[in-house]
Amino acid sequence: MRPDRKLTYAAAIREAFDIALARDKSVFLVGEGIPDPKGAFGTTIGLQKKYGKDRVMDMPVSENGMTGVCIGAALSGMRPVLTHMRVDFSLYSFDQIVNTAAKWYFMFGGKMSVPLVIRMIIGRGWGQGPQHSQSLQALFAHIPGLKVVMPATAHDAKGLLLSAIADPNPVIFIEHRWLHGVTGFVPRGYYTVPIGRATVIHPGGDITIVADSYATIECLSVVELLDSIGMGAELIDLCSISPLDKQTIIRSVKKTGRLLVVDTGWRTFGIGAEVLATVAEVLPSLKSTPSRISLPDIPSPTSWKLAKEYYPTRLSIAKEIITMVGWKPLRLKKIMKELTSSHDDRLDTPDPTFTGPF
């Protein structure tokens, strides 16, 4: 039964934190800007007042040191959630994440683990530029010992965050900044979404589209328009990129015979490449050559005029689908016109409700 209320993505994350903090006294939140009035994109507002400064706290600009503190706390029985307001800042703590948190369980024969959640915000917006708007999910997914989740909906954001906090090993929890204002149905109370399971959010038989994070939202709007002209696109939201739900992807591609992957990160060595390789190893013969849409292999631009040529759009996604399925352009004139009219040339601000990076 569908839940009776809608929440924003940000509110769903805040509710997950509220529940986790109330259920388990070993959970605590730490990060730059966590207790600020805007509460890390609205995800932590009021939590310090409710649970105190010992459990919801700001941190100094010392990412590597604080990650080490959180790893030590996790090894001592706590369940910390560390927030990096930009994924870019996490690079200062890469040694701690890769060489300590990810390896501990394996180096000590499974007798000790690091129950640590590290939140990272990815994506473009408001001219953040090359050093503040990267999408580095493939970097973390490449590391054995790290689980990496990228919820696209408010429902999954709450459920996956609660699963991540309960997990005995480190989880990288990645949020695209354009998702925080997106609304969706969210159940009340405690529930979890399994880490490592993808979701078919729109069934279809003509083509399989695999997407992650905000790319899923863009693809969904295209798929719903394609429905109106009789094209059945099956859209899979990865939810988790490590572990990867290969079975769901392969089962869908067996049915449709076509595969398009849309990722928020860079093309080379990215998530799209991994999904295409996974399918190619099992299904070498398809109806059309598999394809991927992602960022070009150059740093993210600051200028919105450059962003117009840099980021994929609903229009570019639709054109690729049409090419792969082989439909004649005249048949699609109406839908292409609709997508063109809704196209935002700035491509650096999602909608009027987003007023700034925090």
TORDO-829959 format. One record per residue: residue in one letter; x, y, z of N, C-alpha, C in turn. Coordinates in steps of 0.2 Angstrom, whole numbers, padded with zeros to 4 digits, always signed. Last residue first. Layout:
<rs>
AXYZXYZXYZ ...
</rs>
This chain:
<rs>
F+0119+0128+0000+0117+0126+0006+0110+0125+0008 P+0120+0134-0013+0123+0128-0012+0121+0125-0005 G+0103+0141-0017+0110+0141-0016+0113+0135-0014 T+0090+0139-0020+0092+0146-0020+0100+0146-0018 F+0078+0130-0028+0085+0129-0026+0088+0136-0026 T+0066+0133-0034+0066+0132-0027+0073+0131-0024 P+0067+0135-0048+0067+0141-0043+0067+0139-0036 D+0079+0122-0052+0072+0125-0052+0072+0130-0048 P+0093+0119-0054+0088+0114-0056+0081+0117-0056 T+0106+0127-0063+0101+0128-0057+0095+0124-0059 D+0113+0124-0074+0117+0125-0068+0113+0126-0062 L+0107+0125-0086+0109+0119-0084+0114+0119-0078 R+0103+0135-0095+0108+0137-0090+0111+0130-0088 D+0093+0131-0104+0099+0132-0106+0105+0134-0101 D+0082+0118-0101+0084+0124-0098+0091+0125-0100 H+0068+0112-0111+0075+0112-0110+0078+0119-0107 S+0055+0112-0115+0056+0112-0107+0064+0112-0106 S+0056+0112-0128+0053+0118-0125+0054+0118-0118 T+0062+0099-0131+0066+0105-0132+0063+0111-0129 L+0051+0091-0127+0058+0091-0123+0062+0097-0124 E+0042+0094-0136+0040+0095-0129+0047+0095-0125 K+0048+0090-0148+0046+0097-0147+0045+0099-0140 M+0049+0077-0146+0055+0081-0146+0054+0088-0146 I+0036+0073-0147+0039+0073-0140+0046+0077-0140 K+0032+0077-0160+0029+0080-0154+0033+0079-0148 K+0041+0069-0168+0041+0076-0168+0038+0079-0162 L+0042+0055-0170+0043+0058-0163+0044+0065-0163 R+0040+0052-0183+0035+0049-0178+0036+0052-0171 L+0051+0058-0189+0044+0061-0190+0039+0058-0185 P+0062+0049-0186+0061+0055-0182+0054+0058-0183 K+0058+0032-0183+0059+0037-0188+0058+0044-0184 W+0068+0021-0172+0061+0024-0174+0063+0030-0178 G+0078+0014-0166+0078+0015-0173+0071+0017-0176 V+0083+0013-0153+0077+0009-0155+0076+0009-0163 M+0094+0022-0154+0095+0015-0153+0089+0010-0155 T+0088+0034-0157+0093+0031-0161+0094+0024-0160 I+0080+0035-0145+0077+0035-0152+0082+0032-0157 I+0090+0036-0135+0085+0031-0135+0082+0030-0142 E+0096+0048-0139+0100+0042-0139+0095+0036-0139 K+0086+0058-0138+0089+0057-0144+0093+0050-0145 A+0084+0057-0124+0079+0055-0128+0081+0053-0135 I+0096+0062-0119+0094+0056-0117+0089+0053-0122 S+0095+0075-0124+0101+0071-0127+0099+0064-0125 L+0084+0080-0117+0084+0080-0124+0089+0075-0127 R+0088+0079-0104+0083+0075-0106+0082+0074-0113 T+0106+0081-0105+0100+0083-0104+0094+0078-0106 P+0123+0081-0099+0118+0078-0103+0111+0081-0101 Y+0134+0095-0099+0130+0091-0095+0124+0088-0100 Y+0141+0104-0108+0144+0099-0104+0140+0093-0101 E+0135+0115-0114+0138+0110-0118+0141+0104-0114 K+0131+0122-0102+0126+0120-0108+0128+0115-0112 A+0143+0125-0096+0138+0119-0093+0133+0117-0098 L+0147+0136-0103+0150+0130-0104+0146+0124-0101 K+0137+0145-0097+0137+0144-0104+0141+0138-0106 W+0140+0144-0084+0134+0140-0086+0134+0140-0093 S+0156+0141-0078+0152+0145-0082+0146+0141-0084 T+0164+0130-0073+0160+0135-0068+0155+0139-0072 P+0164+0113-0078+0165+0120-0079+0161+0124-0074 S+0174+0099-0073+0167+0102-0073+0168+0110-0074 P+0187+0092-0084+0184+0095-0078+0178+0099-0078 I+0183+0079-0096+0186+0086-0094+0183+0088-0088 D+0176+0069-0103+0182+0068-0099+0186+0074-0098 P+0158+0072-0101+0164+0071-0105+0171+0071-0101 L+0147+0062-0092+0150+0068-0093+0157+0067-0097 S+0136+0051-0101+0139+0053-0095+0142+0059-0096 I+0128+0037-0108+0128+0044-0108+0131+0046-0101 R+0131+0022-0118+0132+0026-0111+0132+0033-0112 S+0125+0007-0126+0128+0014-0126+0128+0017-0119 P+0126-0007-0137+0125-0004-0130+0128+0003-0130 T+0119-0009-0153+0126-0008-0149+0124-0005-0142 S+0105-0019-0153+0109-0013-0155+0115-0013-0150 K+0101-0032-0149+0098-0029-0155+0101-0023-0157 L+0116-0042-0145+0110-0038-0143+0107-0035-0150 S+0127-0054-0139+0123-0052-0145+0116-0048-0143 P+0132-0057-0126+0137-0054-0132+0133-0051-0138 L+0129-0057-0111+0125-0056-0117+0128-0053-0123 V+0140-0058-0102+0134-0063-0102+0130-0063-0108 E+0148-0047-0105+0151-0054-0103+0146-0059-0103 A+0140-0037-0107+0143-0039-0113+0146-0046-0111 V+0136-0033-0094+0131-0036-0099+0134-0040-0104 T+0148-0028-0089+0144-0034-0085+0139-0037-0090 A+0151-0018-0097+0155-0024-0097+0152-0030-0094 L+0140-0009-0094+0141-0012-0101+0145-0018-0101 V+0144-0006-0081+0137-0010-0082+0138-0013-0089 E+0156+0000-0082+0156-0006-0078+0149-0010-0080 A+0153+0011-0090+0158+0006-0092+0157+0000-0089 G+0145+0018-0080+0142+0016-0087+0147+0010-0090 I+0154+0021-0071+0149+0016-0069+0146+0014-0075 G+0170+0023-0079+0165+0025-0075+0160+0020-0074 F+0181+0024-0088+0182+0020-0082+0176+0021-0077 T+0175+0039-0095+0180+0034-0095+0181+0030-0088 R+0164+0048-0091+0163+0042-0096+0168+0037-0095 W+0160+0054-0075+0163+0054-0081+0163+0047-0085 G+0143+0053-0068+0150+0054-0068+0153+0054-0074 T+0130+0050-0068+0131+0057-0067+0139+0059-0067 D+0124+0040-0082+0127+0041-0076+0129+0048-0075 V+0115+0028-0090+0115+0036-0089+0118+0037-0082 V+0115+0016-0103+0117+0018-0096+0118+0025-0095 L+0105+0006-0112+0108+0012-0112+0109+0014-0104 L+0102-0009-0122+0105-0006-0115+0108+0001-0116 R+0092-0022-0128+0095-0015-0129+0097-0012-0122 G+0084-0033-0126+0089-0033-0131+0093-0027-0132 T+0074-0035-0117+0073-0029-0121+0078-0030-0127 K+0077-0047-0109+0070-0046-0112+0070-0040-0117 K+0090-0045-0106+0088-0051-0110+0081-0050-0113 V+0089-0034-0099+0092-0033-0105+0091-0039-0109 S+0083-0039-0087+0080-0034-0091+0083-0034-0098 R+0093-0048-0082+0086-0050-0083+0083-0045-0088 I+0104-0039-0080+0104-0044-0085+0097-0047-0087 I+0099-0031-0069+0101-0028-0076+0101-0033-0081 T+0097-0041-0059+0091-0036-0061+0093-0033-0068 Q+0110-0046-0058+0105-0050-0060+0099-0046-0063 K+0118-0035-0053+0119-0038-0060+0113-0042-0062 D+0119-0024-0043+0114-0029-0044+0114-0031-0051 L+0134-0021-0035+0130-0020-0041+0125-0025-0042 P+0138-0015-0018+0138-0020-0024+0133-0019-0029 S+0139-0002-0028+0144-0007-0025+0141-0009-0018 I+0128+0006-0031+0133+0004-0036+0138-0001-0034 S+0111+0006-0027+0118+0004-0025+0122+0003-0031 C+0102+0012-0037+0101+0013-0029+0108+0012-0026 L+0099+0011-0051+0104+0006-0047+0103+0006-0040 D+0084+0010-0058+0088+0014-0054+0092+0009-0050 I+0079+0006-0074+0082+0003-0068+0086+0008-0064 L+0066+0006-0085+0071+0011-0082+0072+0007-0075 E+0061+0002-0101+0062-0001-0094+0067+0003-0090 A+0050+0009-0112+0057+0009-0110+0057+0006-0102 G+0041+0007-0125+0041+0005-0119+0048+0004-0116 M+0032+0019-0135+0038+0016-0134+0039+0014-0126 G+0020+0026-0137+0020+0019-0138+0027+0015-0137 I+0020+0039-0134+0020+0037-0141+0021+0030-0142 S+0019+0039-0120+0014+0043-0124+0014+0041-0131 D+0032+0034-0116+0026+0030-0115+0020+0033-0120 L+0040+0045-0117+0040+0040-0123+0034+0035-0122 L+0037+0052-0106+0035+0055-0112+0035+0050-0118 E+0043+0043-0097+0035+0044-0096+0033+0047-0102 V+0056+0044-0100+0053+0037-0101+0045+0038-0101 V+0059+0057-0096+0059+0055-0103+0055+0049-0105 S+0058+0056-0083+0054+0061-0086+0053+0059-0094 L+0068+0046-0080+0061+0045-0079+0056+0050-0082 C+0080+0053-0082+0077+0047-0087+0070+0046-0086 E+0080+0062-0072+0080+0064-0079+0077+0059-0083 I+0081+0053-0061+0075+0057-0062+0075+0060-0069 T+0093+0046-0064+0087+0042-0064+0081+0047-0065 A+0102+0056-0062+0101+0054-0068+0095+0050-0069 Y+0103+0057-0048+0099+0062-0051+0098+0060-0059 S+0106+0040-0046+0106+0046-0043+0101+0051-0047 D+0108+0031-0062+0110+0032-0055+0108+0039-0052 A+0101+0019-0073+0103+0025-0071+0105+0026-0064 V+0098+0010-0088+0101+0009-0081+0103+0016-0079 I+0085+0005-0098+0089+0011-0096+0091+0010-0089 T+0082-0006-0111+0083-0005-0104+0087+0001-0103 I+0068-0006-0123+0075-0004-0121+0076-0004-0114 D+0055-0012-0124+0059-0010-0130+0067-0008-0129 G+0048-0015-0113+0050-0020-0117+0055-0018-0123 G+0046-0010-0096+0045-0009-0103+0049-0014-0107 P+0042-0001-0080+0043-0007-0084+0043-0005-0092 H+0051+0008-0069+0046+0009-0075+0047+0003-0079 I+0059+0005-0059+0054+0010-0057+0050+0011-0063 V+0067-0008-0052+0064-0007-0059+0058-0002-0057 T+0081-0006-0042+0074-0006-0043+0072-0004-0050 A+0095-0016-0035+0092-0011-0039+0084-0011-0040 R+0103-0019-0020+0097-0021-0024+0095-0015-0028 G+0113-0015-0011+0115-0020-0017+0109-0022-0021 I+0104-0014+0004+0110-0012+0000+0112-0017-0005 P+0087-0013+0006+0093-0017+0005+0098-0014+0001 V+0080-0001+0016+0080-0003+0009+0087-0007+0008 T+0070-0002+0031+0076-0002+0027+0075-0004+0020 Y+0061+0008+0043+0061+0003+0038+0068+0004+0034 Y+0052+0016+0056+0058+0013+0054+0057+0008+0048 G+0040+0029+0051+0043+0025+0056+0050+0022+0052 R+0031+0030+0036+0032+0033+0043+0036+0027+0046 P+0036+0030+0019+0033+0027+0024+0035+0031+0031 V+0035+0043+0006+0039+0040+0011+0035+0037+0017 F+0034+0048-0010+0030+0045-0005+0035+0041+0000 G+0043+0063-0014+0041+0057-0015+0037+0054-0009 T+0052+0078-0021+0047+0074-0016+0045+0067-0019 V+0068+0086-0021+0063+0082-0025+0058+0078-0020 G+0077+0093-0015+0071+0096-0015+0065+0092-0019 H+0089+0085-0016+0086+0087-0010+0079+0090-0010 L+0094+0083-0029+0089+0079-0026+0086+0081-0020 W+0105+0091-0032+0098+0093-0035+0093+0088-0033 R+0116+0085-0026+0113+0091-0023+0106+0093-0026 H+0116+0068-0023+0116+0073-0028+0113+0079-0025 E+0124+0058-0011+0118+0062-0013+0120+0067-0018 I+0130+0043-0005+0131+0049-0010+0124+0052-0012 F+0138+0035+0007+0131+0037+0005+0132+0043+0001 I+0148+0021+0009+0148+0028+0006+0141+0030+0004 V+0151+0012+0024+0146+0013+0018+0147+0020+0016 P+0160-0001+0032+0159+0006+0030+0155+0007+0024 N+0150-0013+0042+0156-0011+0038+0154-0004+0035 P+0138-0016+0047+0144-0017+0052+0150-0015+0048 D+0123-0006+0045+0128-0010+0042+0135-0011+0047 A+0115+0004+0050+0115-0002+0053+0120-0007+0051 I+0117+0014+0041+0119+0015+0048+0119+0009+0052 A+0112+0009+0030+0119+0010+0030+0122+0011+0037 S+0099+0008+0033+0102+0002+0031+0110+0003+0032 L+0096+0021+0033+0095+0017+0039+0098+0010+0039 L+0098+0025+0020+0102+0028+0025+0102+0024+0032 L+0089+0017+0013+0096+0016+0012+0100+0019+0018 G+0077+0024+0018+0078+0017+0019+0085+0015+0018 K+0079+0037+0013+0078+0036+0020+0079+0028+0022 A+0081+0035+0000+0086+0039+0004+0085+0038+0011 D+0070+0029-0005+0076+0025-0004+0081+0029+0000 H+0060+0040-0004+0059+0033-0001+0066+0029+0000 A+0066+0049-0012+0065+0051-0005+0064+0044-0001 T+0077+0042-0024+0071+0044-0022+0071+0046-0015 A+0090+0038-0027+0087+0043-0031+0081+0046-0029 P+0105+0034-0018+0098+0034-0019+0095+0040-0023 M+0118+0026-0019+0116+0033-0022+0109+0033-0023 V+0132+0018-0010+0124+0019-0012+0123+0026-0014 V+0144+0007-0008+0143+0013-0011+0135+0014-0013 K+0155-0001+0003+0149-0001+0000+0147+0006-0002 L+0172-0006+0003+0167-0001+0003+0161-0002+0000 G+0179-0017+0000+0178-0016+0007+0174-0010+0008 P+0188-0012-0014+0186-0017-0011+0185-0015-0003 I+0185+0002-0024+0189+0000-0018+0185-0006-0015 H+0177+0007-0034+0183+0003-0036+0186+0000-0030 A+0168+0016-0028+0166+0009-0030+0171+0005-0032 F+0176+0028-0027+0175+0024-0021+0172+0017-0023 L+0176+0031-0041+0182+0031-0037+0181+0027-0031 A+0163+0032-0045+0167+0027-0047+0173+0026-0044 Q+0159+0044-0038+0156+0038-0036+0160+0032-0038 L+0161+0058-0040+0167+0053-0040+0165+0046-0037 S+0158+0071-0048+0154+0065-0046+0159+0060-0046 Q+0161+0089-0043+0163+0082-0046+0158+0077-0044 S+0161+0102-0039+0155+0099-0042+0156+0092-0045 H+0172+0108-0034+0166+0108-0030+0160+0105-0033 Q+0182+0111-0044+0184+0108-0037+0178+0107-0032 P+0176+0116-0056+0180+0110-0056+0181+0106-0049 G+0160+0124-0050+0166+0123-0054+0170+0116-0053 Q+0148+0130-0046+0153+0127-0041+0160+0125-0044 G+0137+0137-0051+0144+0139-0053+0149+0136-0048 W+0126+0131-0047+0127+0138-0045+0135+0139-0046 G+0130+0114-0049+0125+0119-0046+0128+0125-0044 R+0132+0096-0049+0134+0103-0051+0129+0108-0048 G+0138+0083-0038+0134+0086-0043+0135+0093-0044 I+0137+0076-0021+0140+0077-0028+0136+0081-0032 I+0141+0074-0004+0137+0077-0009+0140+0078-0016 M+0142+0060+0006+0146+0064+0001+0141+0067-0003 R+0144+0052+0022+0140+0055+0017+0144+0060+0013 I+0149+0037+0028+0152+0044+0026+0147+0046+0020 V+0147+0027+0042+0144+0030+0036+0147+0036+0034 L+0154+0013+0049+0155+0020+0048+0151+0022+0042 P+0159+0001+0057+0152+0003+0056+0152+0011+0055 V+0172-0009+0055+0171-0001+0055+0164+0001+0053 S+0177-0024+0064+0174-0020+0058+0173-0013+0060 M+0185-0039+0068+0183-0032+0069+0181-0028+0063 K+0186-0051+0062+0184-0051+0070+0183-0044+0072 G+0189-0053+0049+0182-0053+0051+0181-0052+0058 G+0203-0053+0049+0200-0059+0048+0192-0059+0050 F+0209-0041+0049+0209-0044+0055+0204-0050+0055 M+0209-0037+0036+0215-0037+0039+0215-0041+0045 F+0195-0035+0034+0199-0041+0030+0205-0042+0033 Y+0191-0024+0041+0188-0031+0042+0192-0037+0039 W+0200-0014+0036+0200-0017+0043+0197-0024+0044 K+0199-0008+0024+0203-0014+0024+0202-0017+0031 A+0191+0004+0024+0189-0002+0019+0193-0008+0021 A+0198+0011+0034+0191+0009+0035+0189+0003+0030 T+0212+0012+0028+0210+0010+0035+0203+0007+0035 N+0213+0015+0015+0219+0011+0018+0217+0009+0025 V+0202+0023+0012+0204+0017+0008+0209+0012+0011 I+0200+0032+0022+0195+0029+0020+0197+0022+0016 Q+0213+0038+0025+0209+0035+0030+0204+0030+0027 D+0216+0043+0012+0220+0038+0015+0216+0034+0020 F+0206+0053+0010+0206+0046+0006+0210+0041+0009 S+0203+0065+0015+0203+0059+0020+0204+0052+0016 Y+0203+0073+0004+0208+0075+0010+0209+0069+0015 L+0192+0069-0002+0199+0067-0005+0204+0069+0000 S+0181+0075+0003+0183+0068+0005+0190+0066+0003 F+0179+0087-0004+0182+0087+0002+0185+0080+0005 D+0172+0082-0015+0178+0084-0016+0182+0085-0010 V+0159+0081-0011+0163+0074-0012+0170+0076-0012 R+0154+0092+0002+0156+0091-0005+0160+0084-0006 M+0152+0090+0015+0147+0094+0011+0148+0094+0003 H+0153+0075+0022+0157+0080+0018+0152+0084+0014 T+0149+0068+0038+0146+0071+0032+0152+0076+0029 L+0148+0053+0046+0152+0059+0044+0150+0062+0038 V+0141+0045+0059+0140+0047+0052+0143+0053+0051 P+0147+0031+0070+0147+0038+0067+0144+0039+0060 R+0143+0022+0081+0141+0021+0074+0141+0029+0072 M+0155+0014+0093+0150+0019+0091+0148+0018+0083 G+0165+0004+0096+0158+0002+0097+0153+0008+0095 S+0177+0007+0092+0176+0007+0099+0169+0005+0101 L+0177+0008+0079+0181+0002+0081+0179+0001+0089 A+0171+0021+0078+0168+0015+0076+0171+0008+0078 A+0181+0029+0083+0175+0028+0087+0171+0022+0085 G+0191+0027+0073+0192+0025+0080+0186+0024+0084 I+0184+0033+0063+0186+0026+0062+0187+0023+0069 C+0183+0046+0068+0177+0042+0067+0178+0035+0066 V+0196+0050+0067+0193+0050+0074+0186+0046+0073 G+0199+0049+0054+0202+0045+0058+0199+0044+0065 T+0191+0060+0050+0189+0053+0047+0192+0048+0052 M+0198+0070+0056+0191+0069+0058+0189+0062+0056 G+0210+0070+0048+0210+0069+0055+0203+0067+0058 N+0205+0073+0035+0208+0067+0036+0208+0065+0044 E+0198+0086+0037+0194+0080+0035+0198+0073+0036 S+0197+0098+0045+0202+0094+0046+0199+0087+0044 V+0190+0111+0050+0192+0109+0043+0198+0105+0043 P+0180+0103+0063+0185+0108+0061+0186+0106+0053 M+0162+0101+0064+0169+0098+0064+0174+0103+0061 D+0147+0100+0074+0151+0103+0069+0158+0099+0069 M+0136+0086+0079+0141+0091+0080+0145+0094+0074 V+0127+0077+0089+0126+0081+0083+0131+0087+0083 R+0131+0073+0101+0129+0068+0096+0127+0071+0089 D+0134+0083+0109+0138+0077+0110+0137+0072+0104 K+0124+0093+0108+0130+0094+0105+0135+0088+0105 G+0107+0085+0107+0113+0088+0110+0119+0089+0106 Y+0095+0082+0101+0100+0077+0104+0106+0079+0107 K+0089+0094+0098+0085+0088+0101+0089+0083+0104 K+0098+0102+0093+0094+0105+0098+0091+0099+0102 Q+0103+0095+0082+0107+0096+0088+0103+0098+0094 L+0092+0094+0074+0094+0088+0077+0099+0089+0083 G+0088+0106+0066+0085+0104+0073+0087+0098+0077 I+0092+0099+0051+0089+0105+0054+0086+0102+0061 T+0099+0090+0042+0100+0090+0049+0097+0095+0054 T+0095+0093+0029+0095+0086+0031+0096+0085+0039 G+0097+0105+0023+0090+0104+0026+0090+0097+0029 F+0110+0106+0018+0104+0105+0013+0098+0104+0016 A+0115+0107+0032+0117+0103+0027+0112+0101+0022 G+0107+0117+0040+0107+0110+0041+0109+0106+0035 K+0104+0131+0040+0102+0127+0035+0103+0120+0035 P+0110+0134+0053+0103+0135+0052+0100+0131+0046 D+0122+0120+0057+0120+0127+0054+0113+0127+0053 P+0127+0108+0061+0122+0111+0066+0120+0118+0063 I+0135+0104+0050+0129+0100+0052+0124+0104+0056 G+0146+0111+0045+0140+0114+0044+0134+0110+0046 E+0155+0096+0044+0156+0104+0043+0149+0106+0041 G+0151+0084+0055+0152+0086+0049+0152+0094+0048 V+0142+0070+0063+0148+0075+0063+0149+0077+0056 L+0132+0061+0074+0133+0064+0067+0138+0069+0068 F+0130+0044+0081+0131+0052+0081+0133+0054+0074 V+0124+0030+0089+0124+0034+0083+0126+0041+0085 S+0123+0024+0101+0129+0024+0099+0130+0028+0092 K+0109+0024+0104+0113+0030+0107+0121+0030+0105 D+0096+0022+0094+0103+0019+0096+0107+0025+0098 R+0084+0028+0091+0084+0021+0092+0091+0018+0095 A+0087+0041+0089+0082+0039+0095+0083+0032+0096 L+0095+0041+0078+0098+0044+0084+0094+0042+0090 A+0087+0035+0069+0093+0032+0071+0095+0034+0077 I+0076+0045+0068+0075+0038+0070+0081+0035+0072 D+0084+0056+0063+0080+0057+0069+0079+0050+0072 F+0089+0051+0051+0093+0053+0056+0090+0053+0063 A+0077+0050+0044+0081+0044+0045+0086+0045+0051 E+0073+0063+0043+0069+0058+0047+0073+0052+0049 R+0083+0068+0035+0083+0070+0041+0078+0066+0046 I+0079+0061+0023+0086+0060+0026+0086+0062+0033 A+0067+0067+0021+0067+0060+0022+0074+0058+0025 A+0070+0080+0018+0067+0078+0024+0067+0071+0026 A+0077+0078+0006+0081+0081+0012+0077+0079+0018 Y+0066+0074-0002+0072+0070-0001+0076+0072+0005 T+0051+0078+0005+0056+0080+0001+0062+0075+0003 L+0037+0067+0006+0042+0071+0009+0047+0073+0004 K+0019+0063+0007+0025+0065+0003+0030+0069+0007 R+0009+0050+0013+0012+0057+0013+0018+0057+0009 D+0004+0037+0014-0001+0043+0013+0002+0050+0014 P+0012+0024+0004+0012+0028+0010+0007+0034+0009 R+0003+0011-0004+0007+0017-0005+0006+0021+0002 M+0004-0006+0000+0000+0000+0000+0004+0006+0000 
</rs>
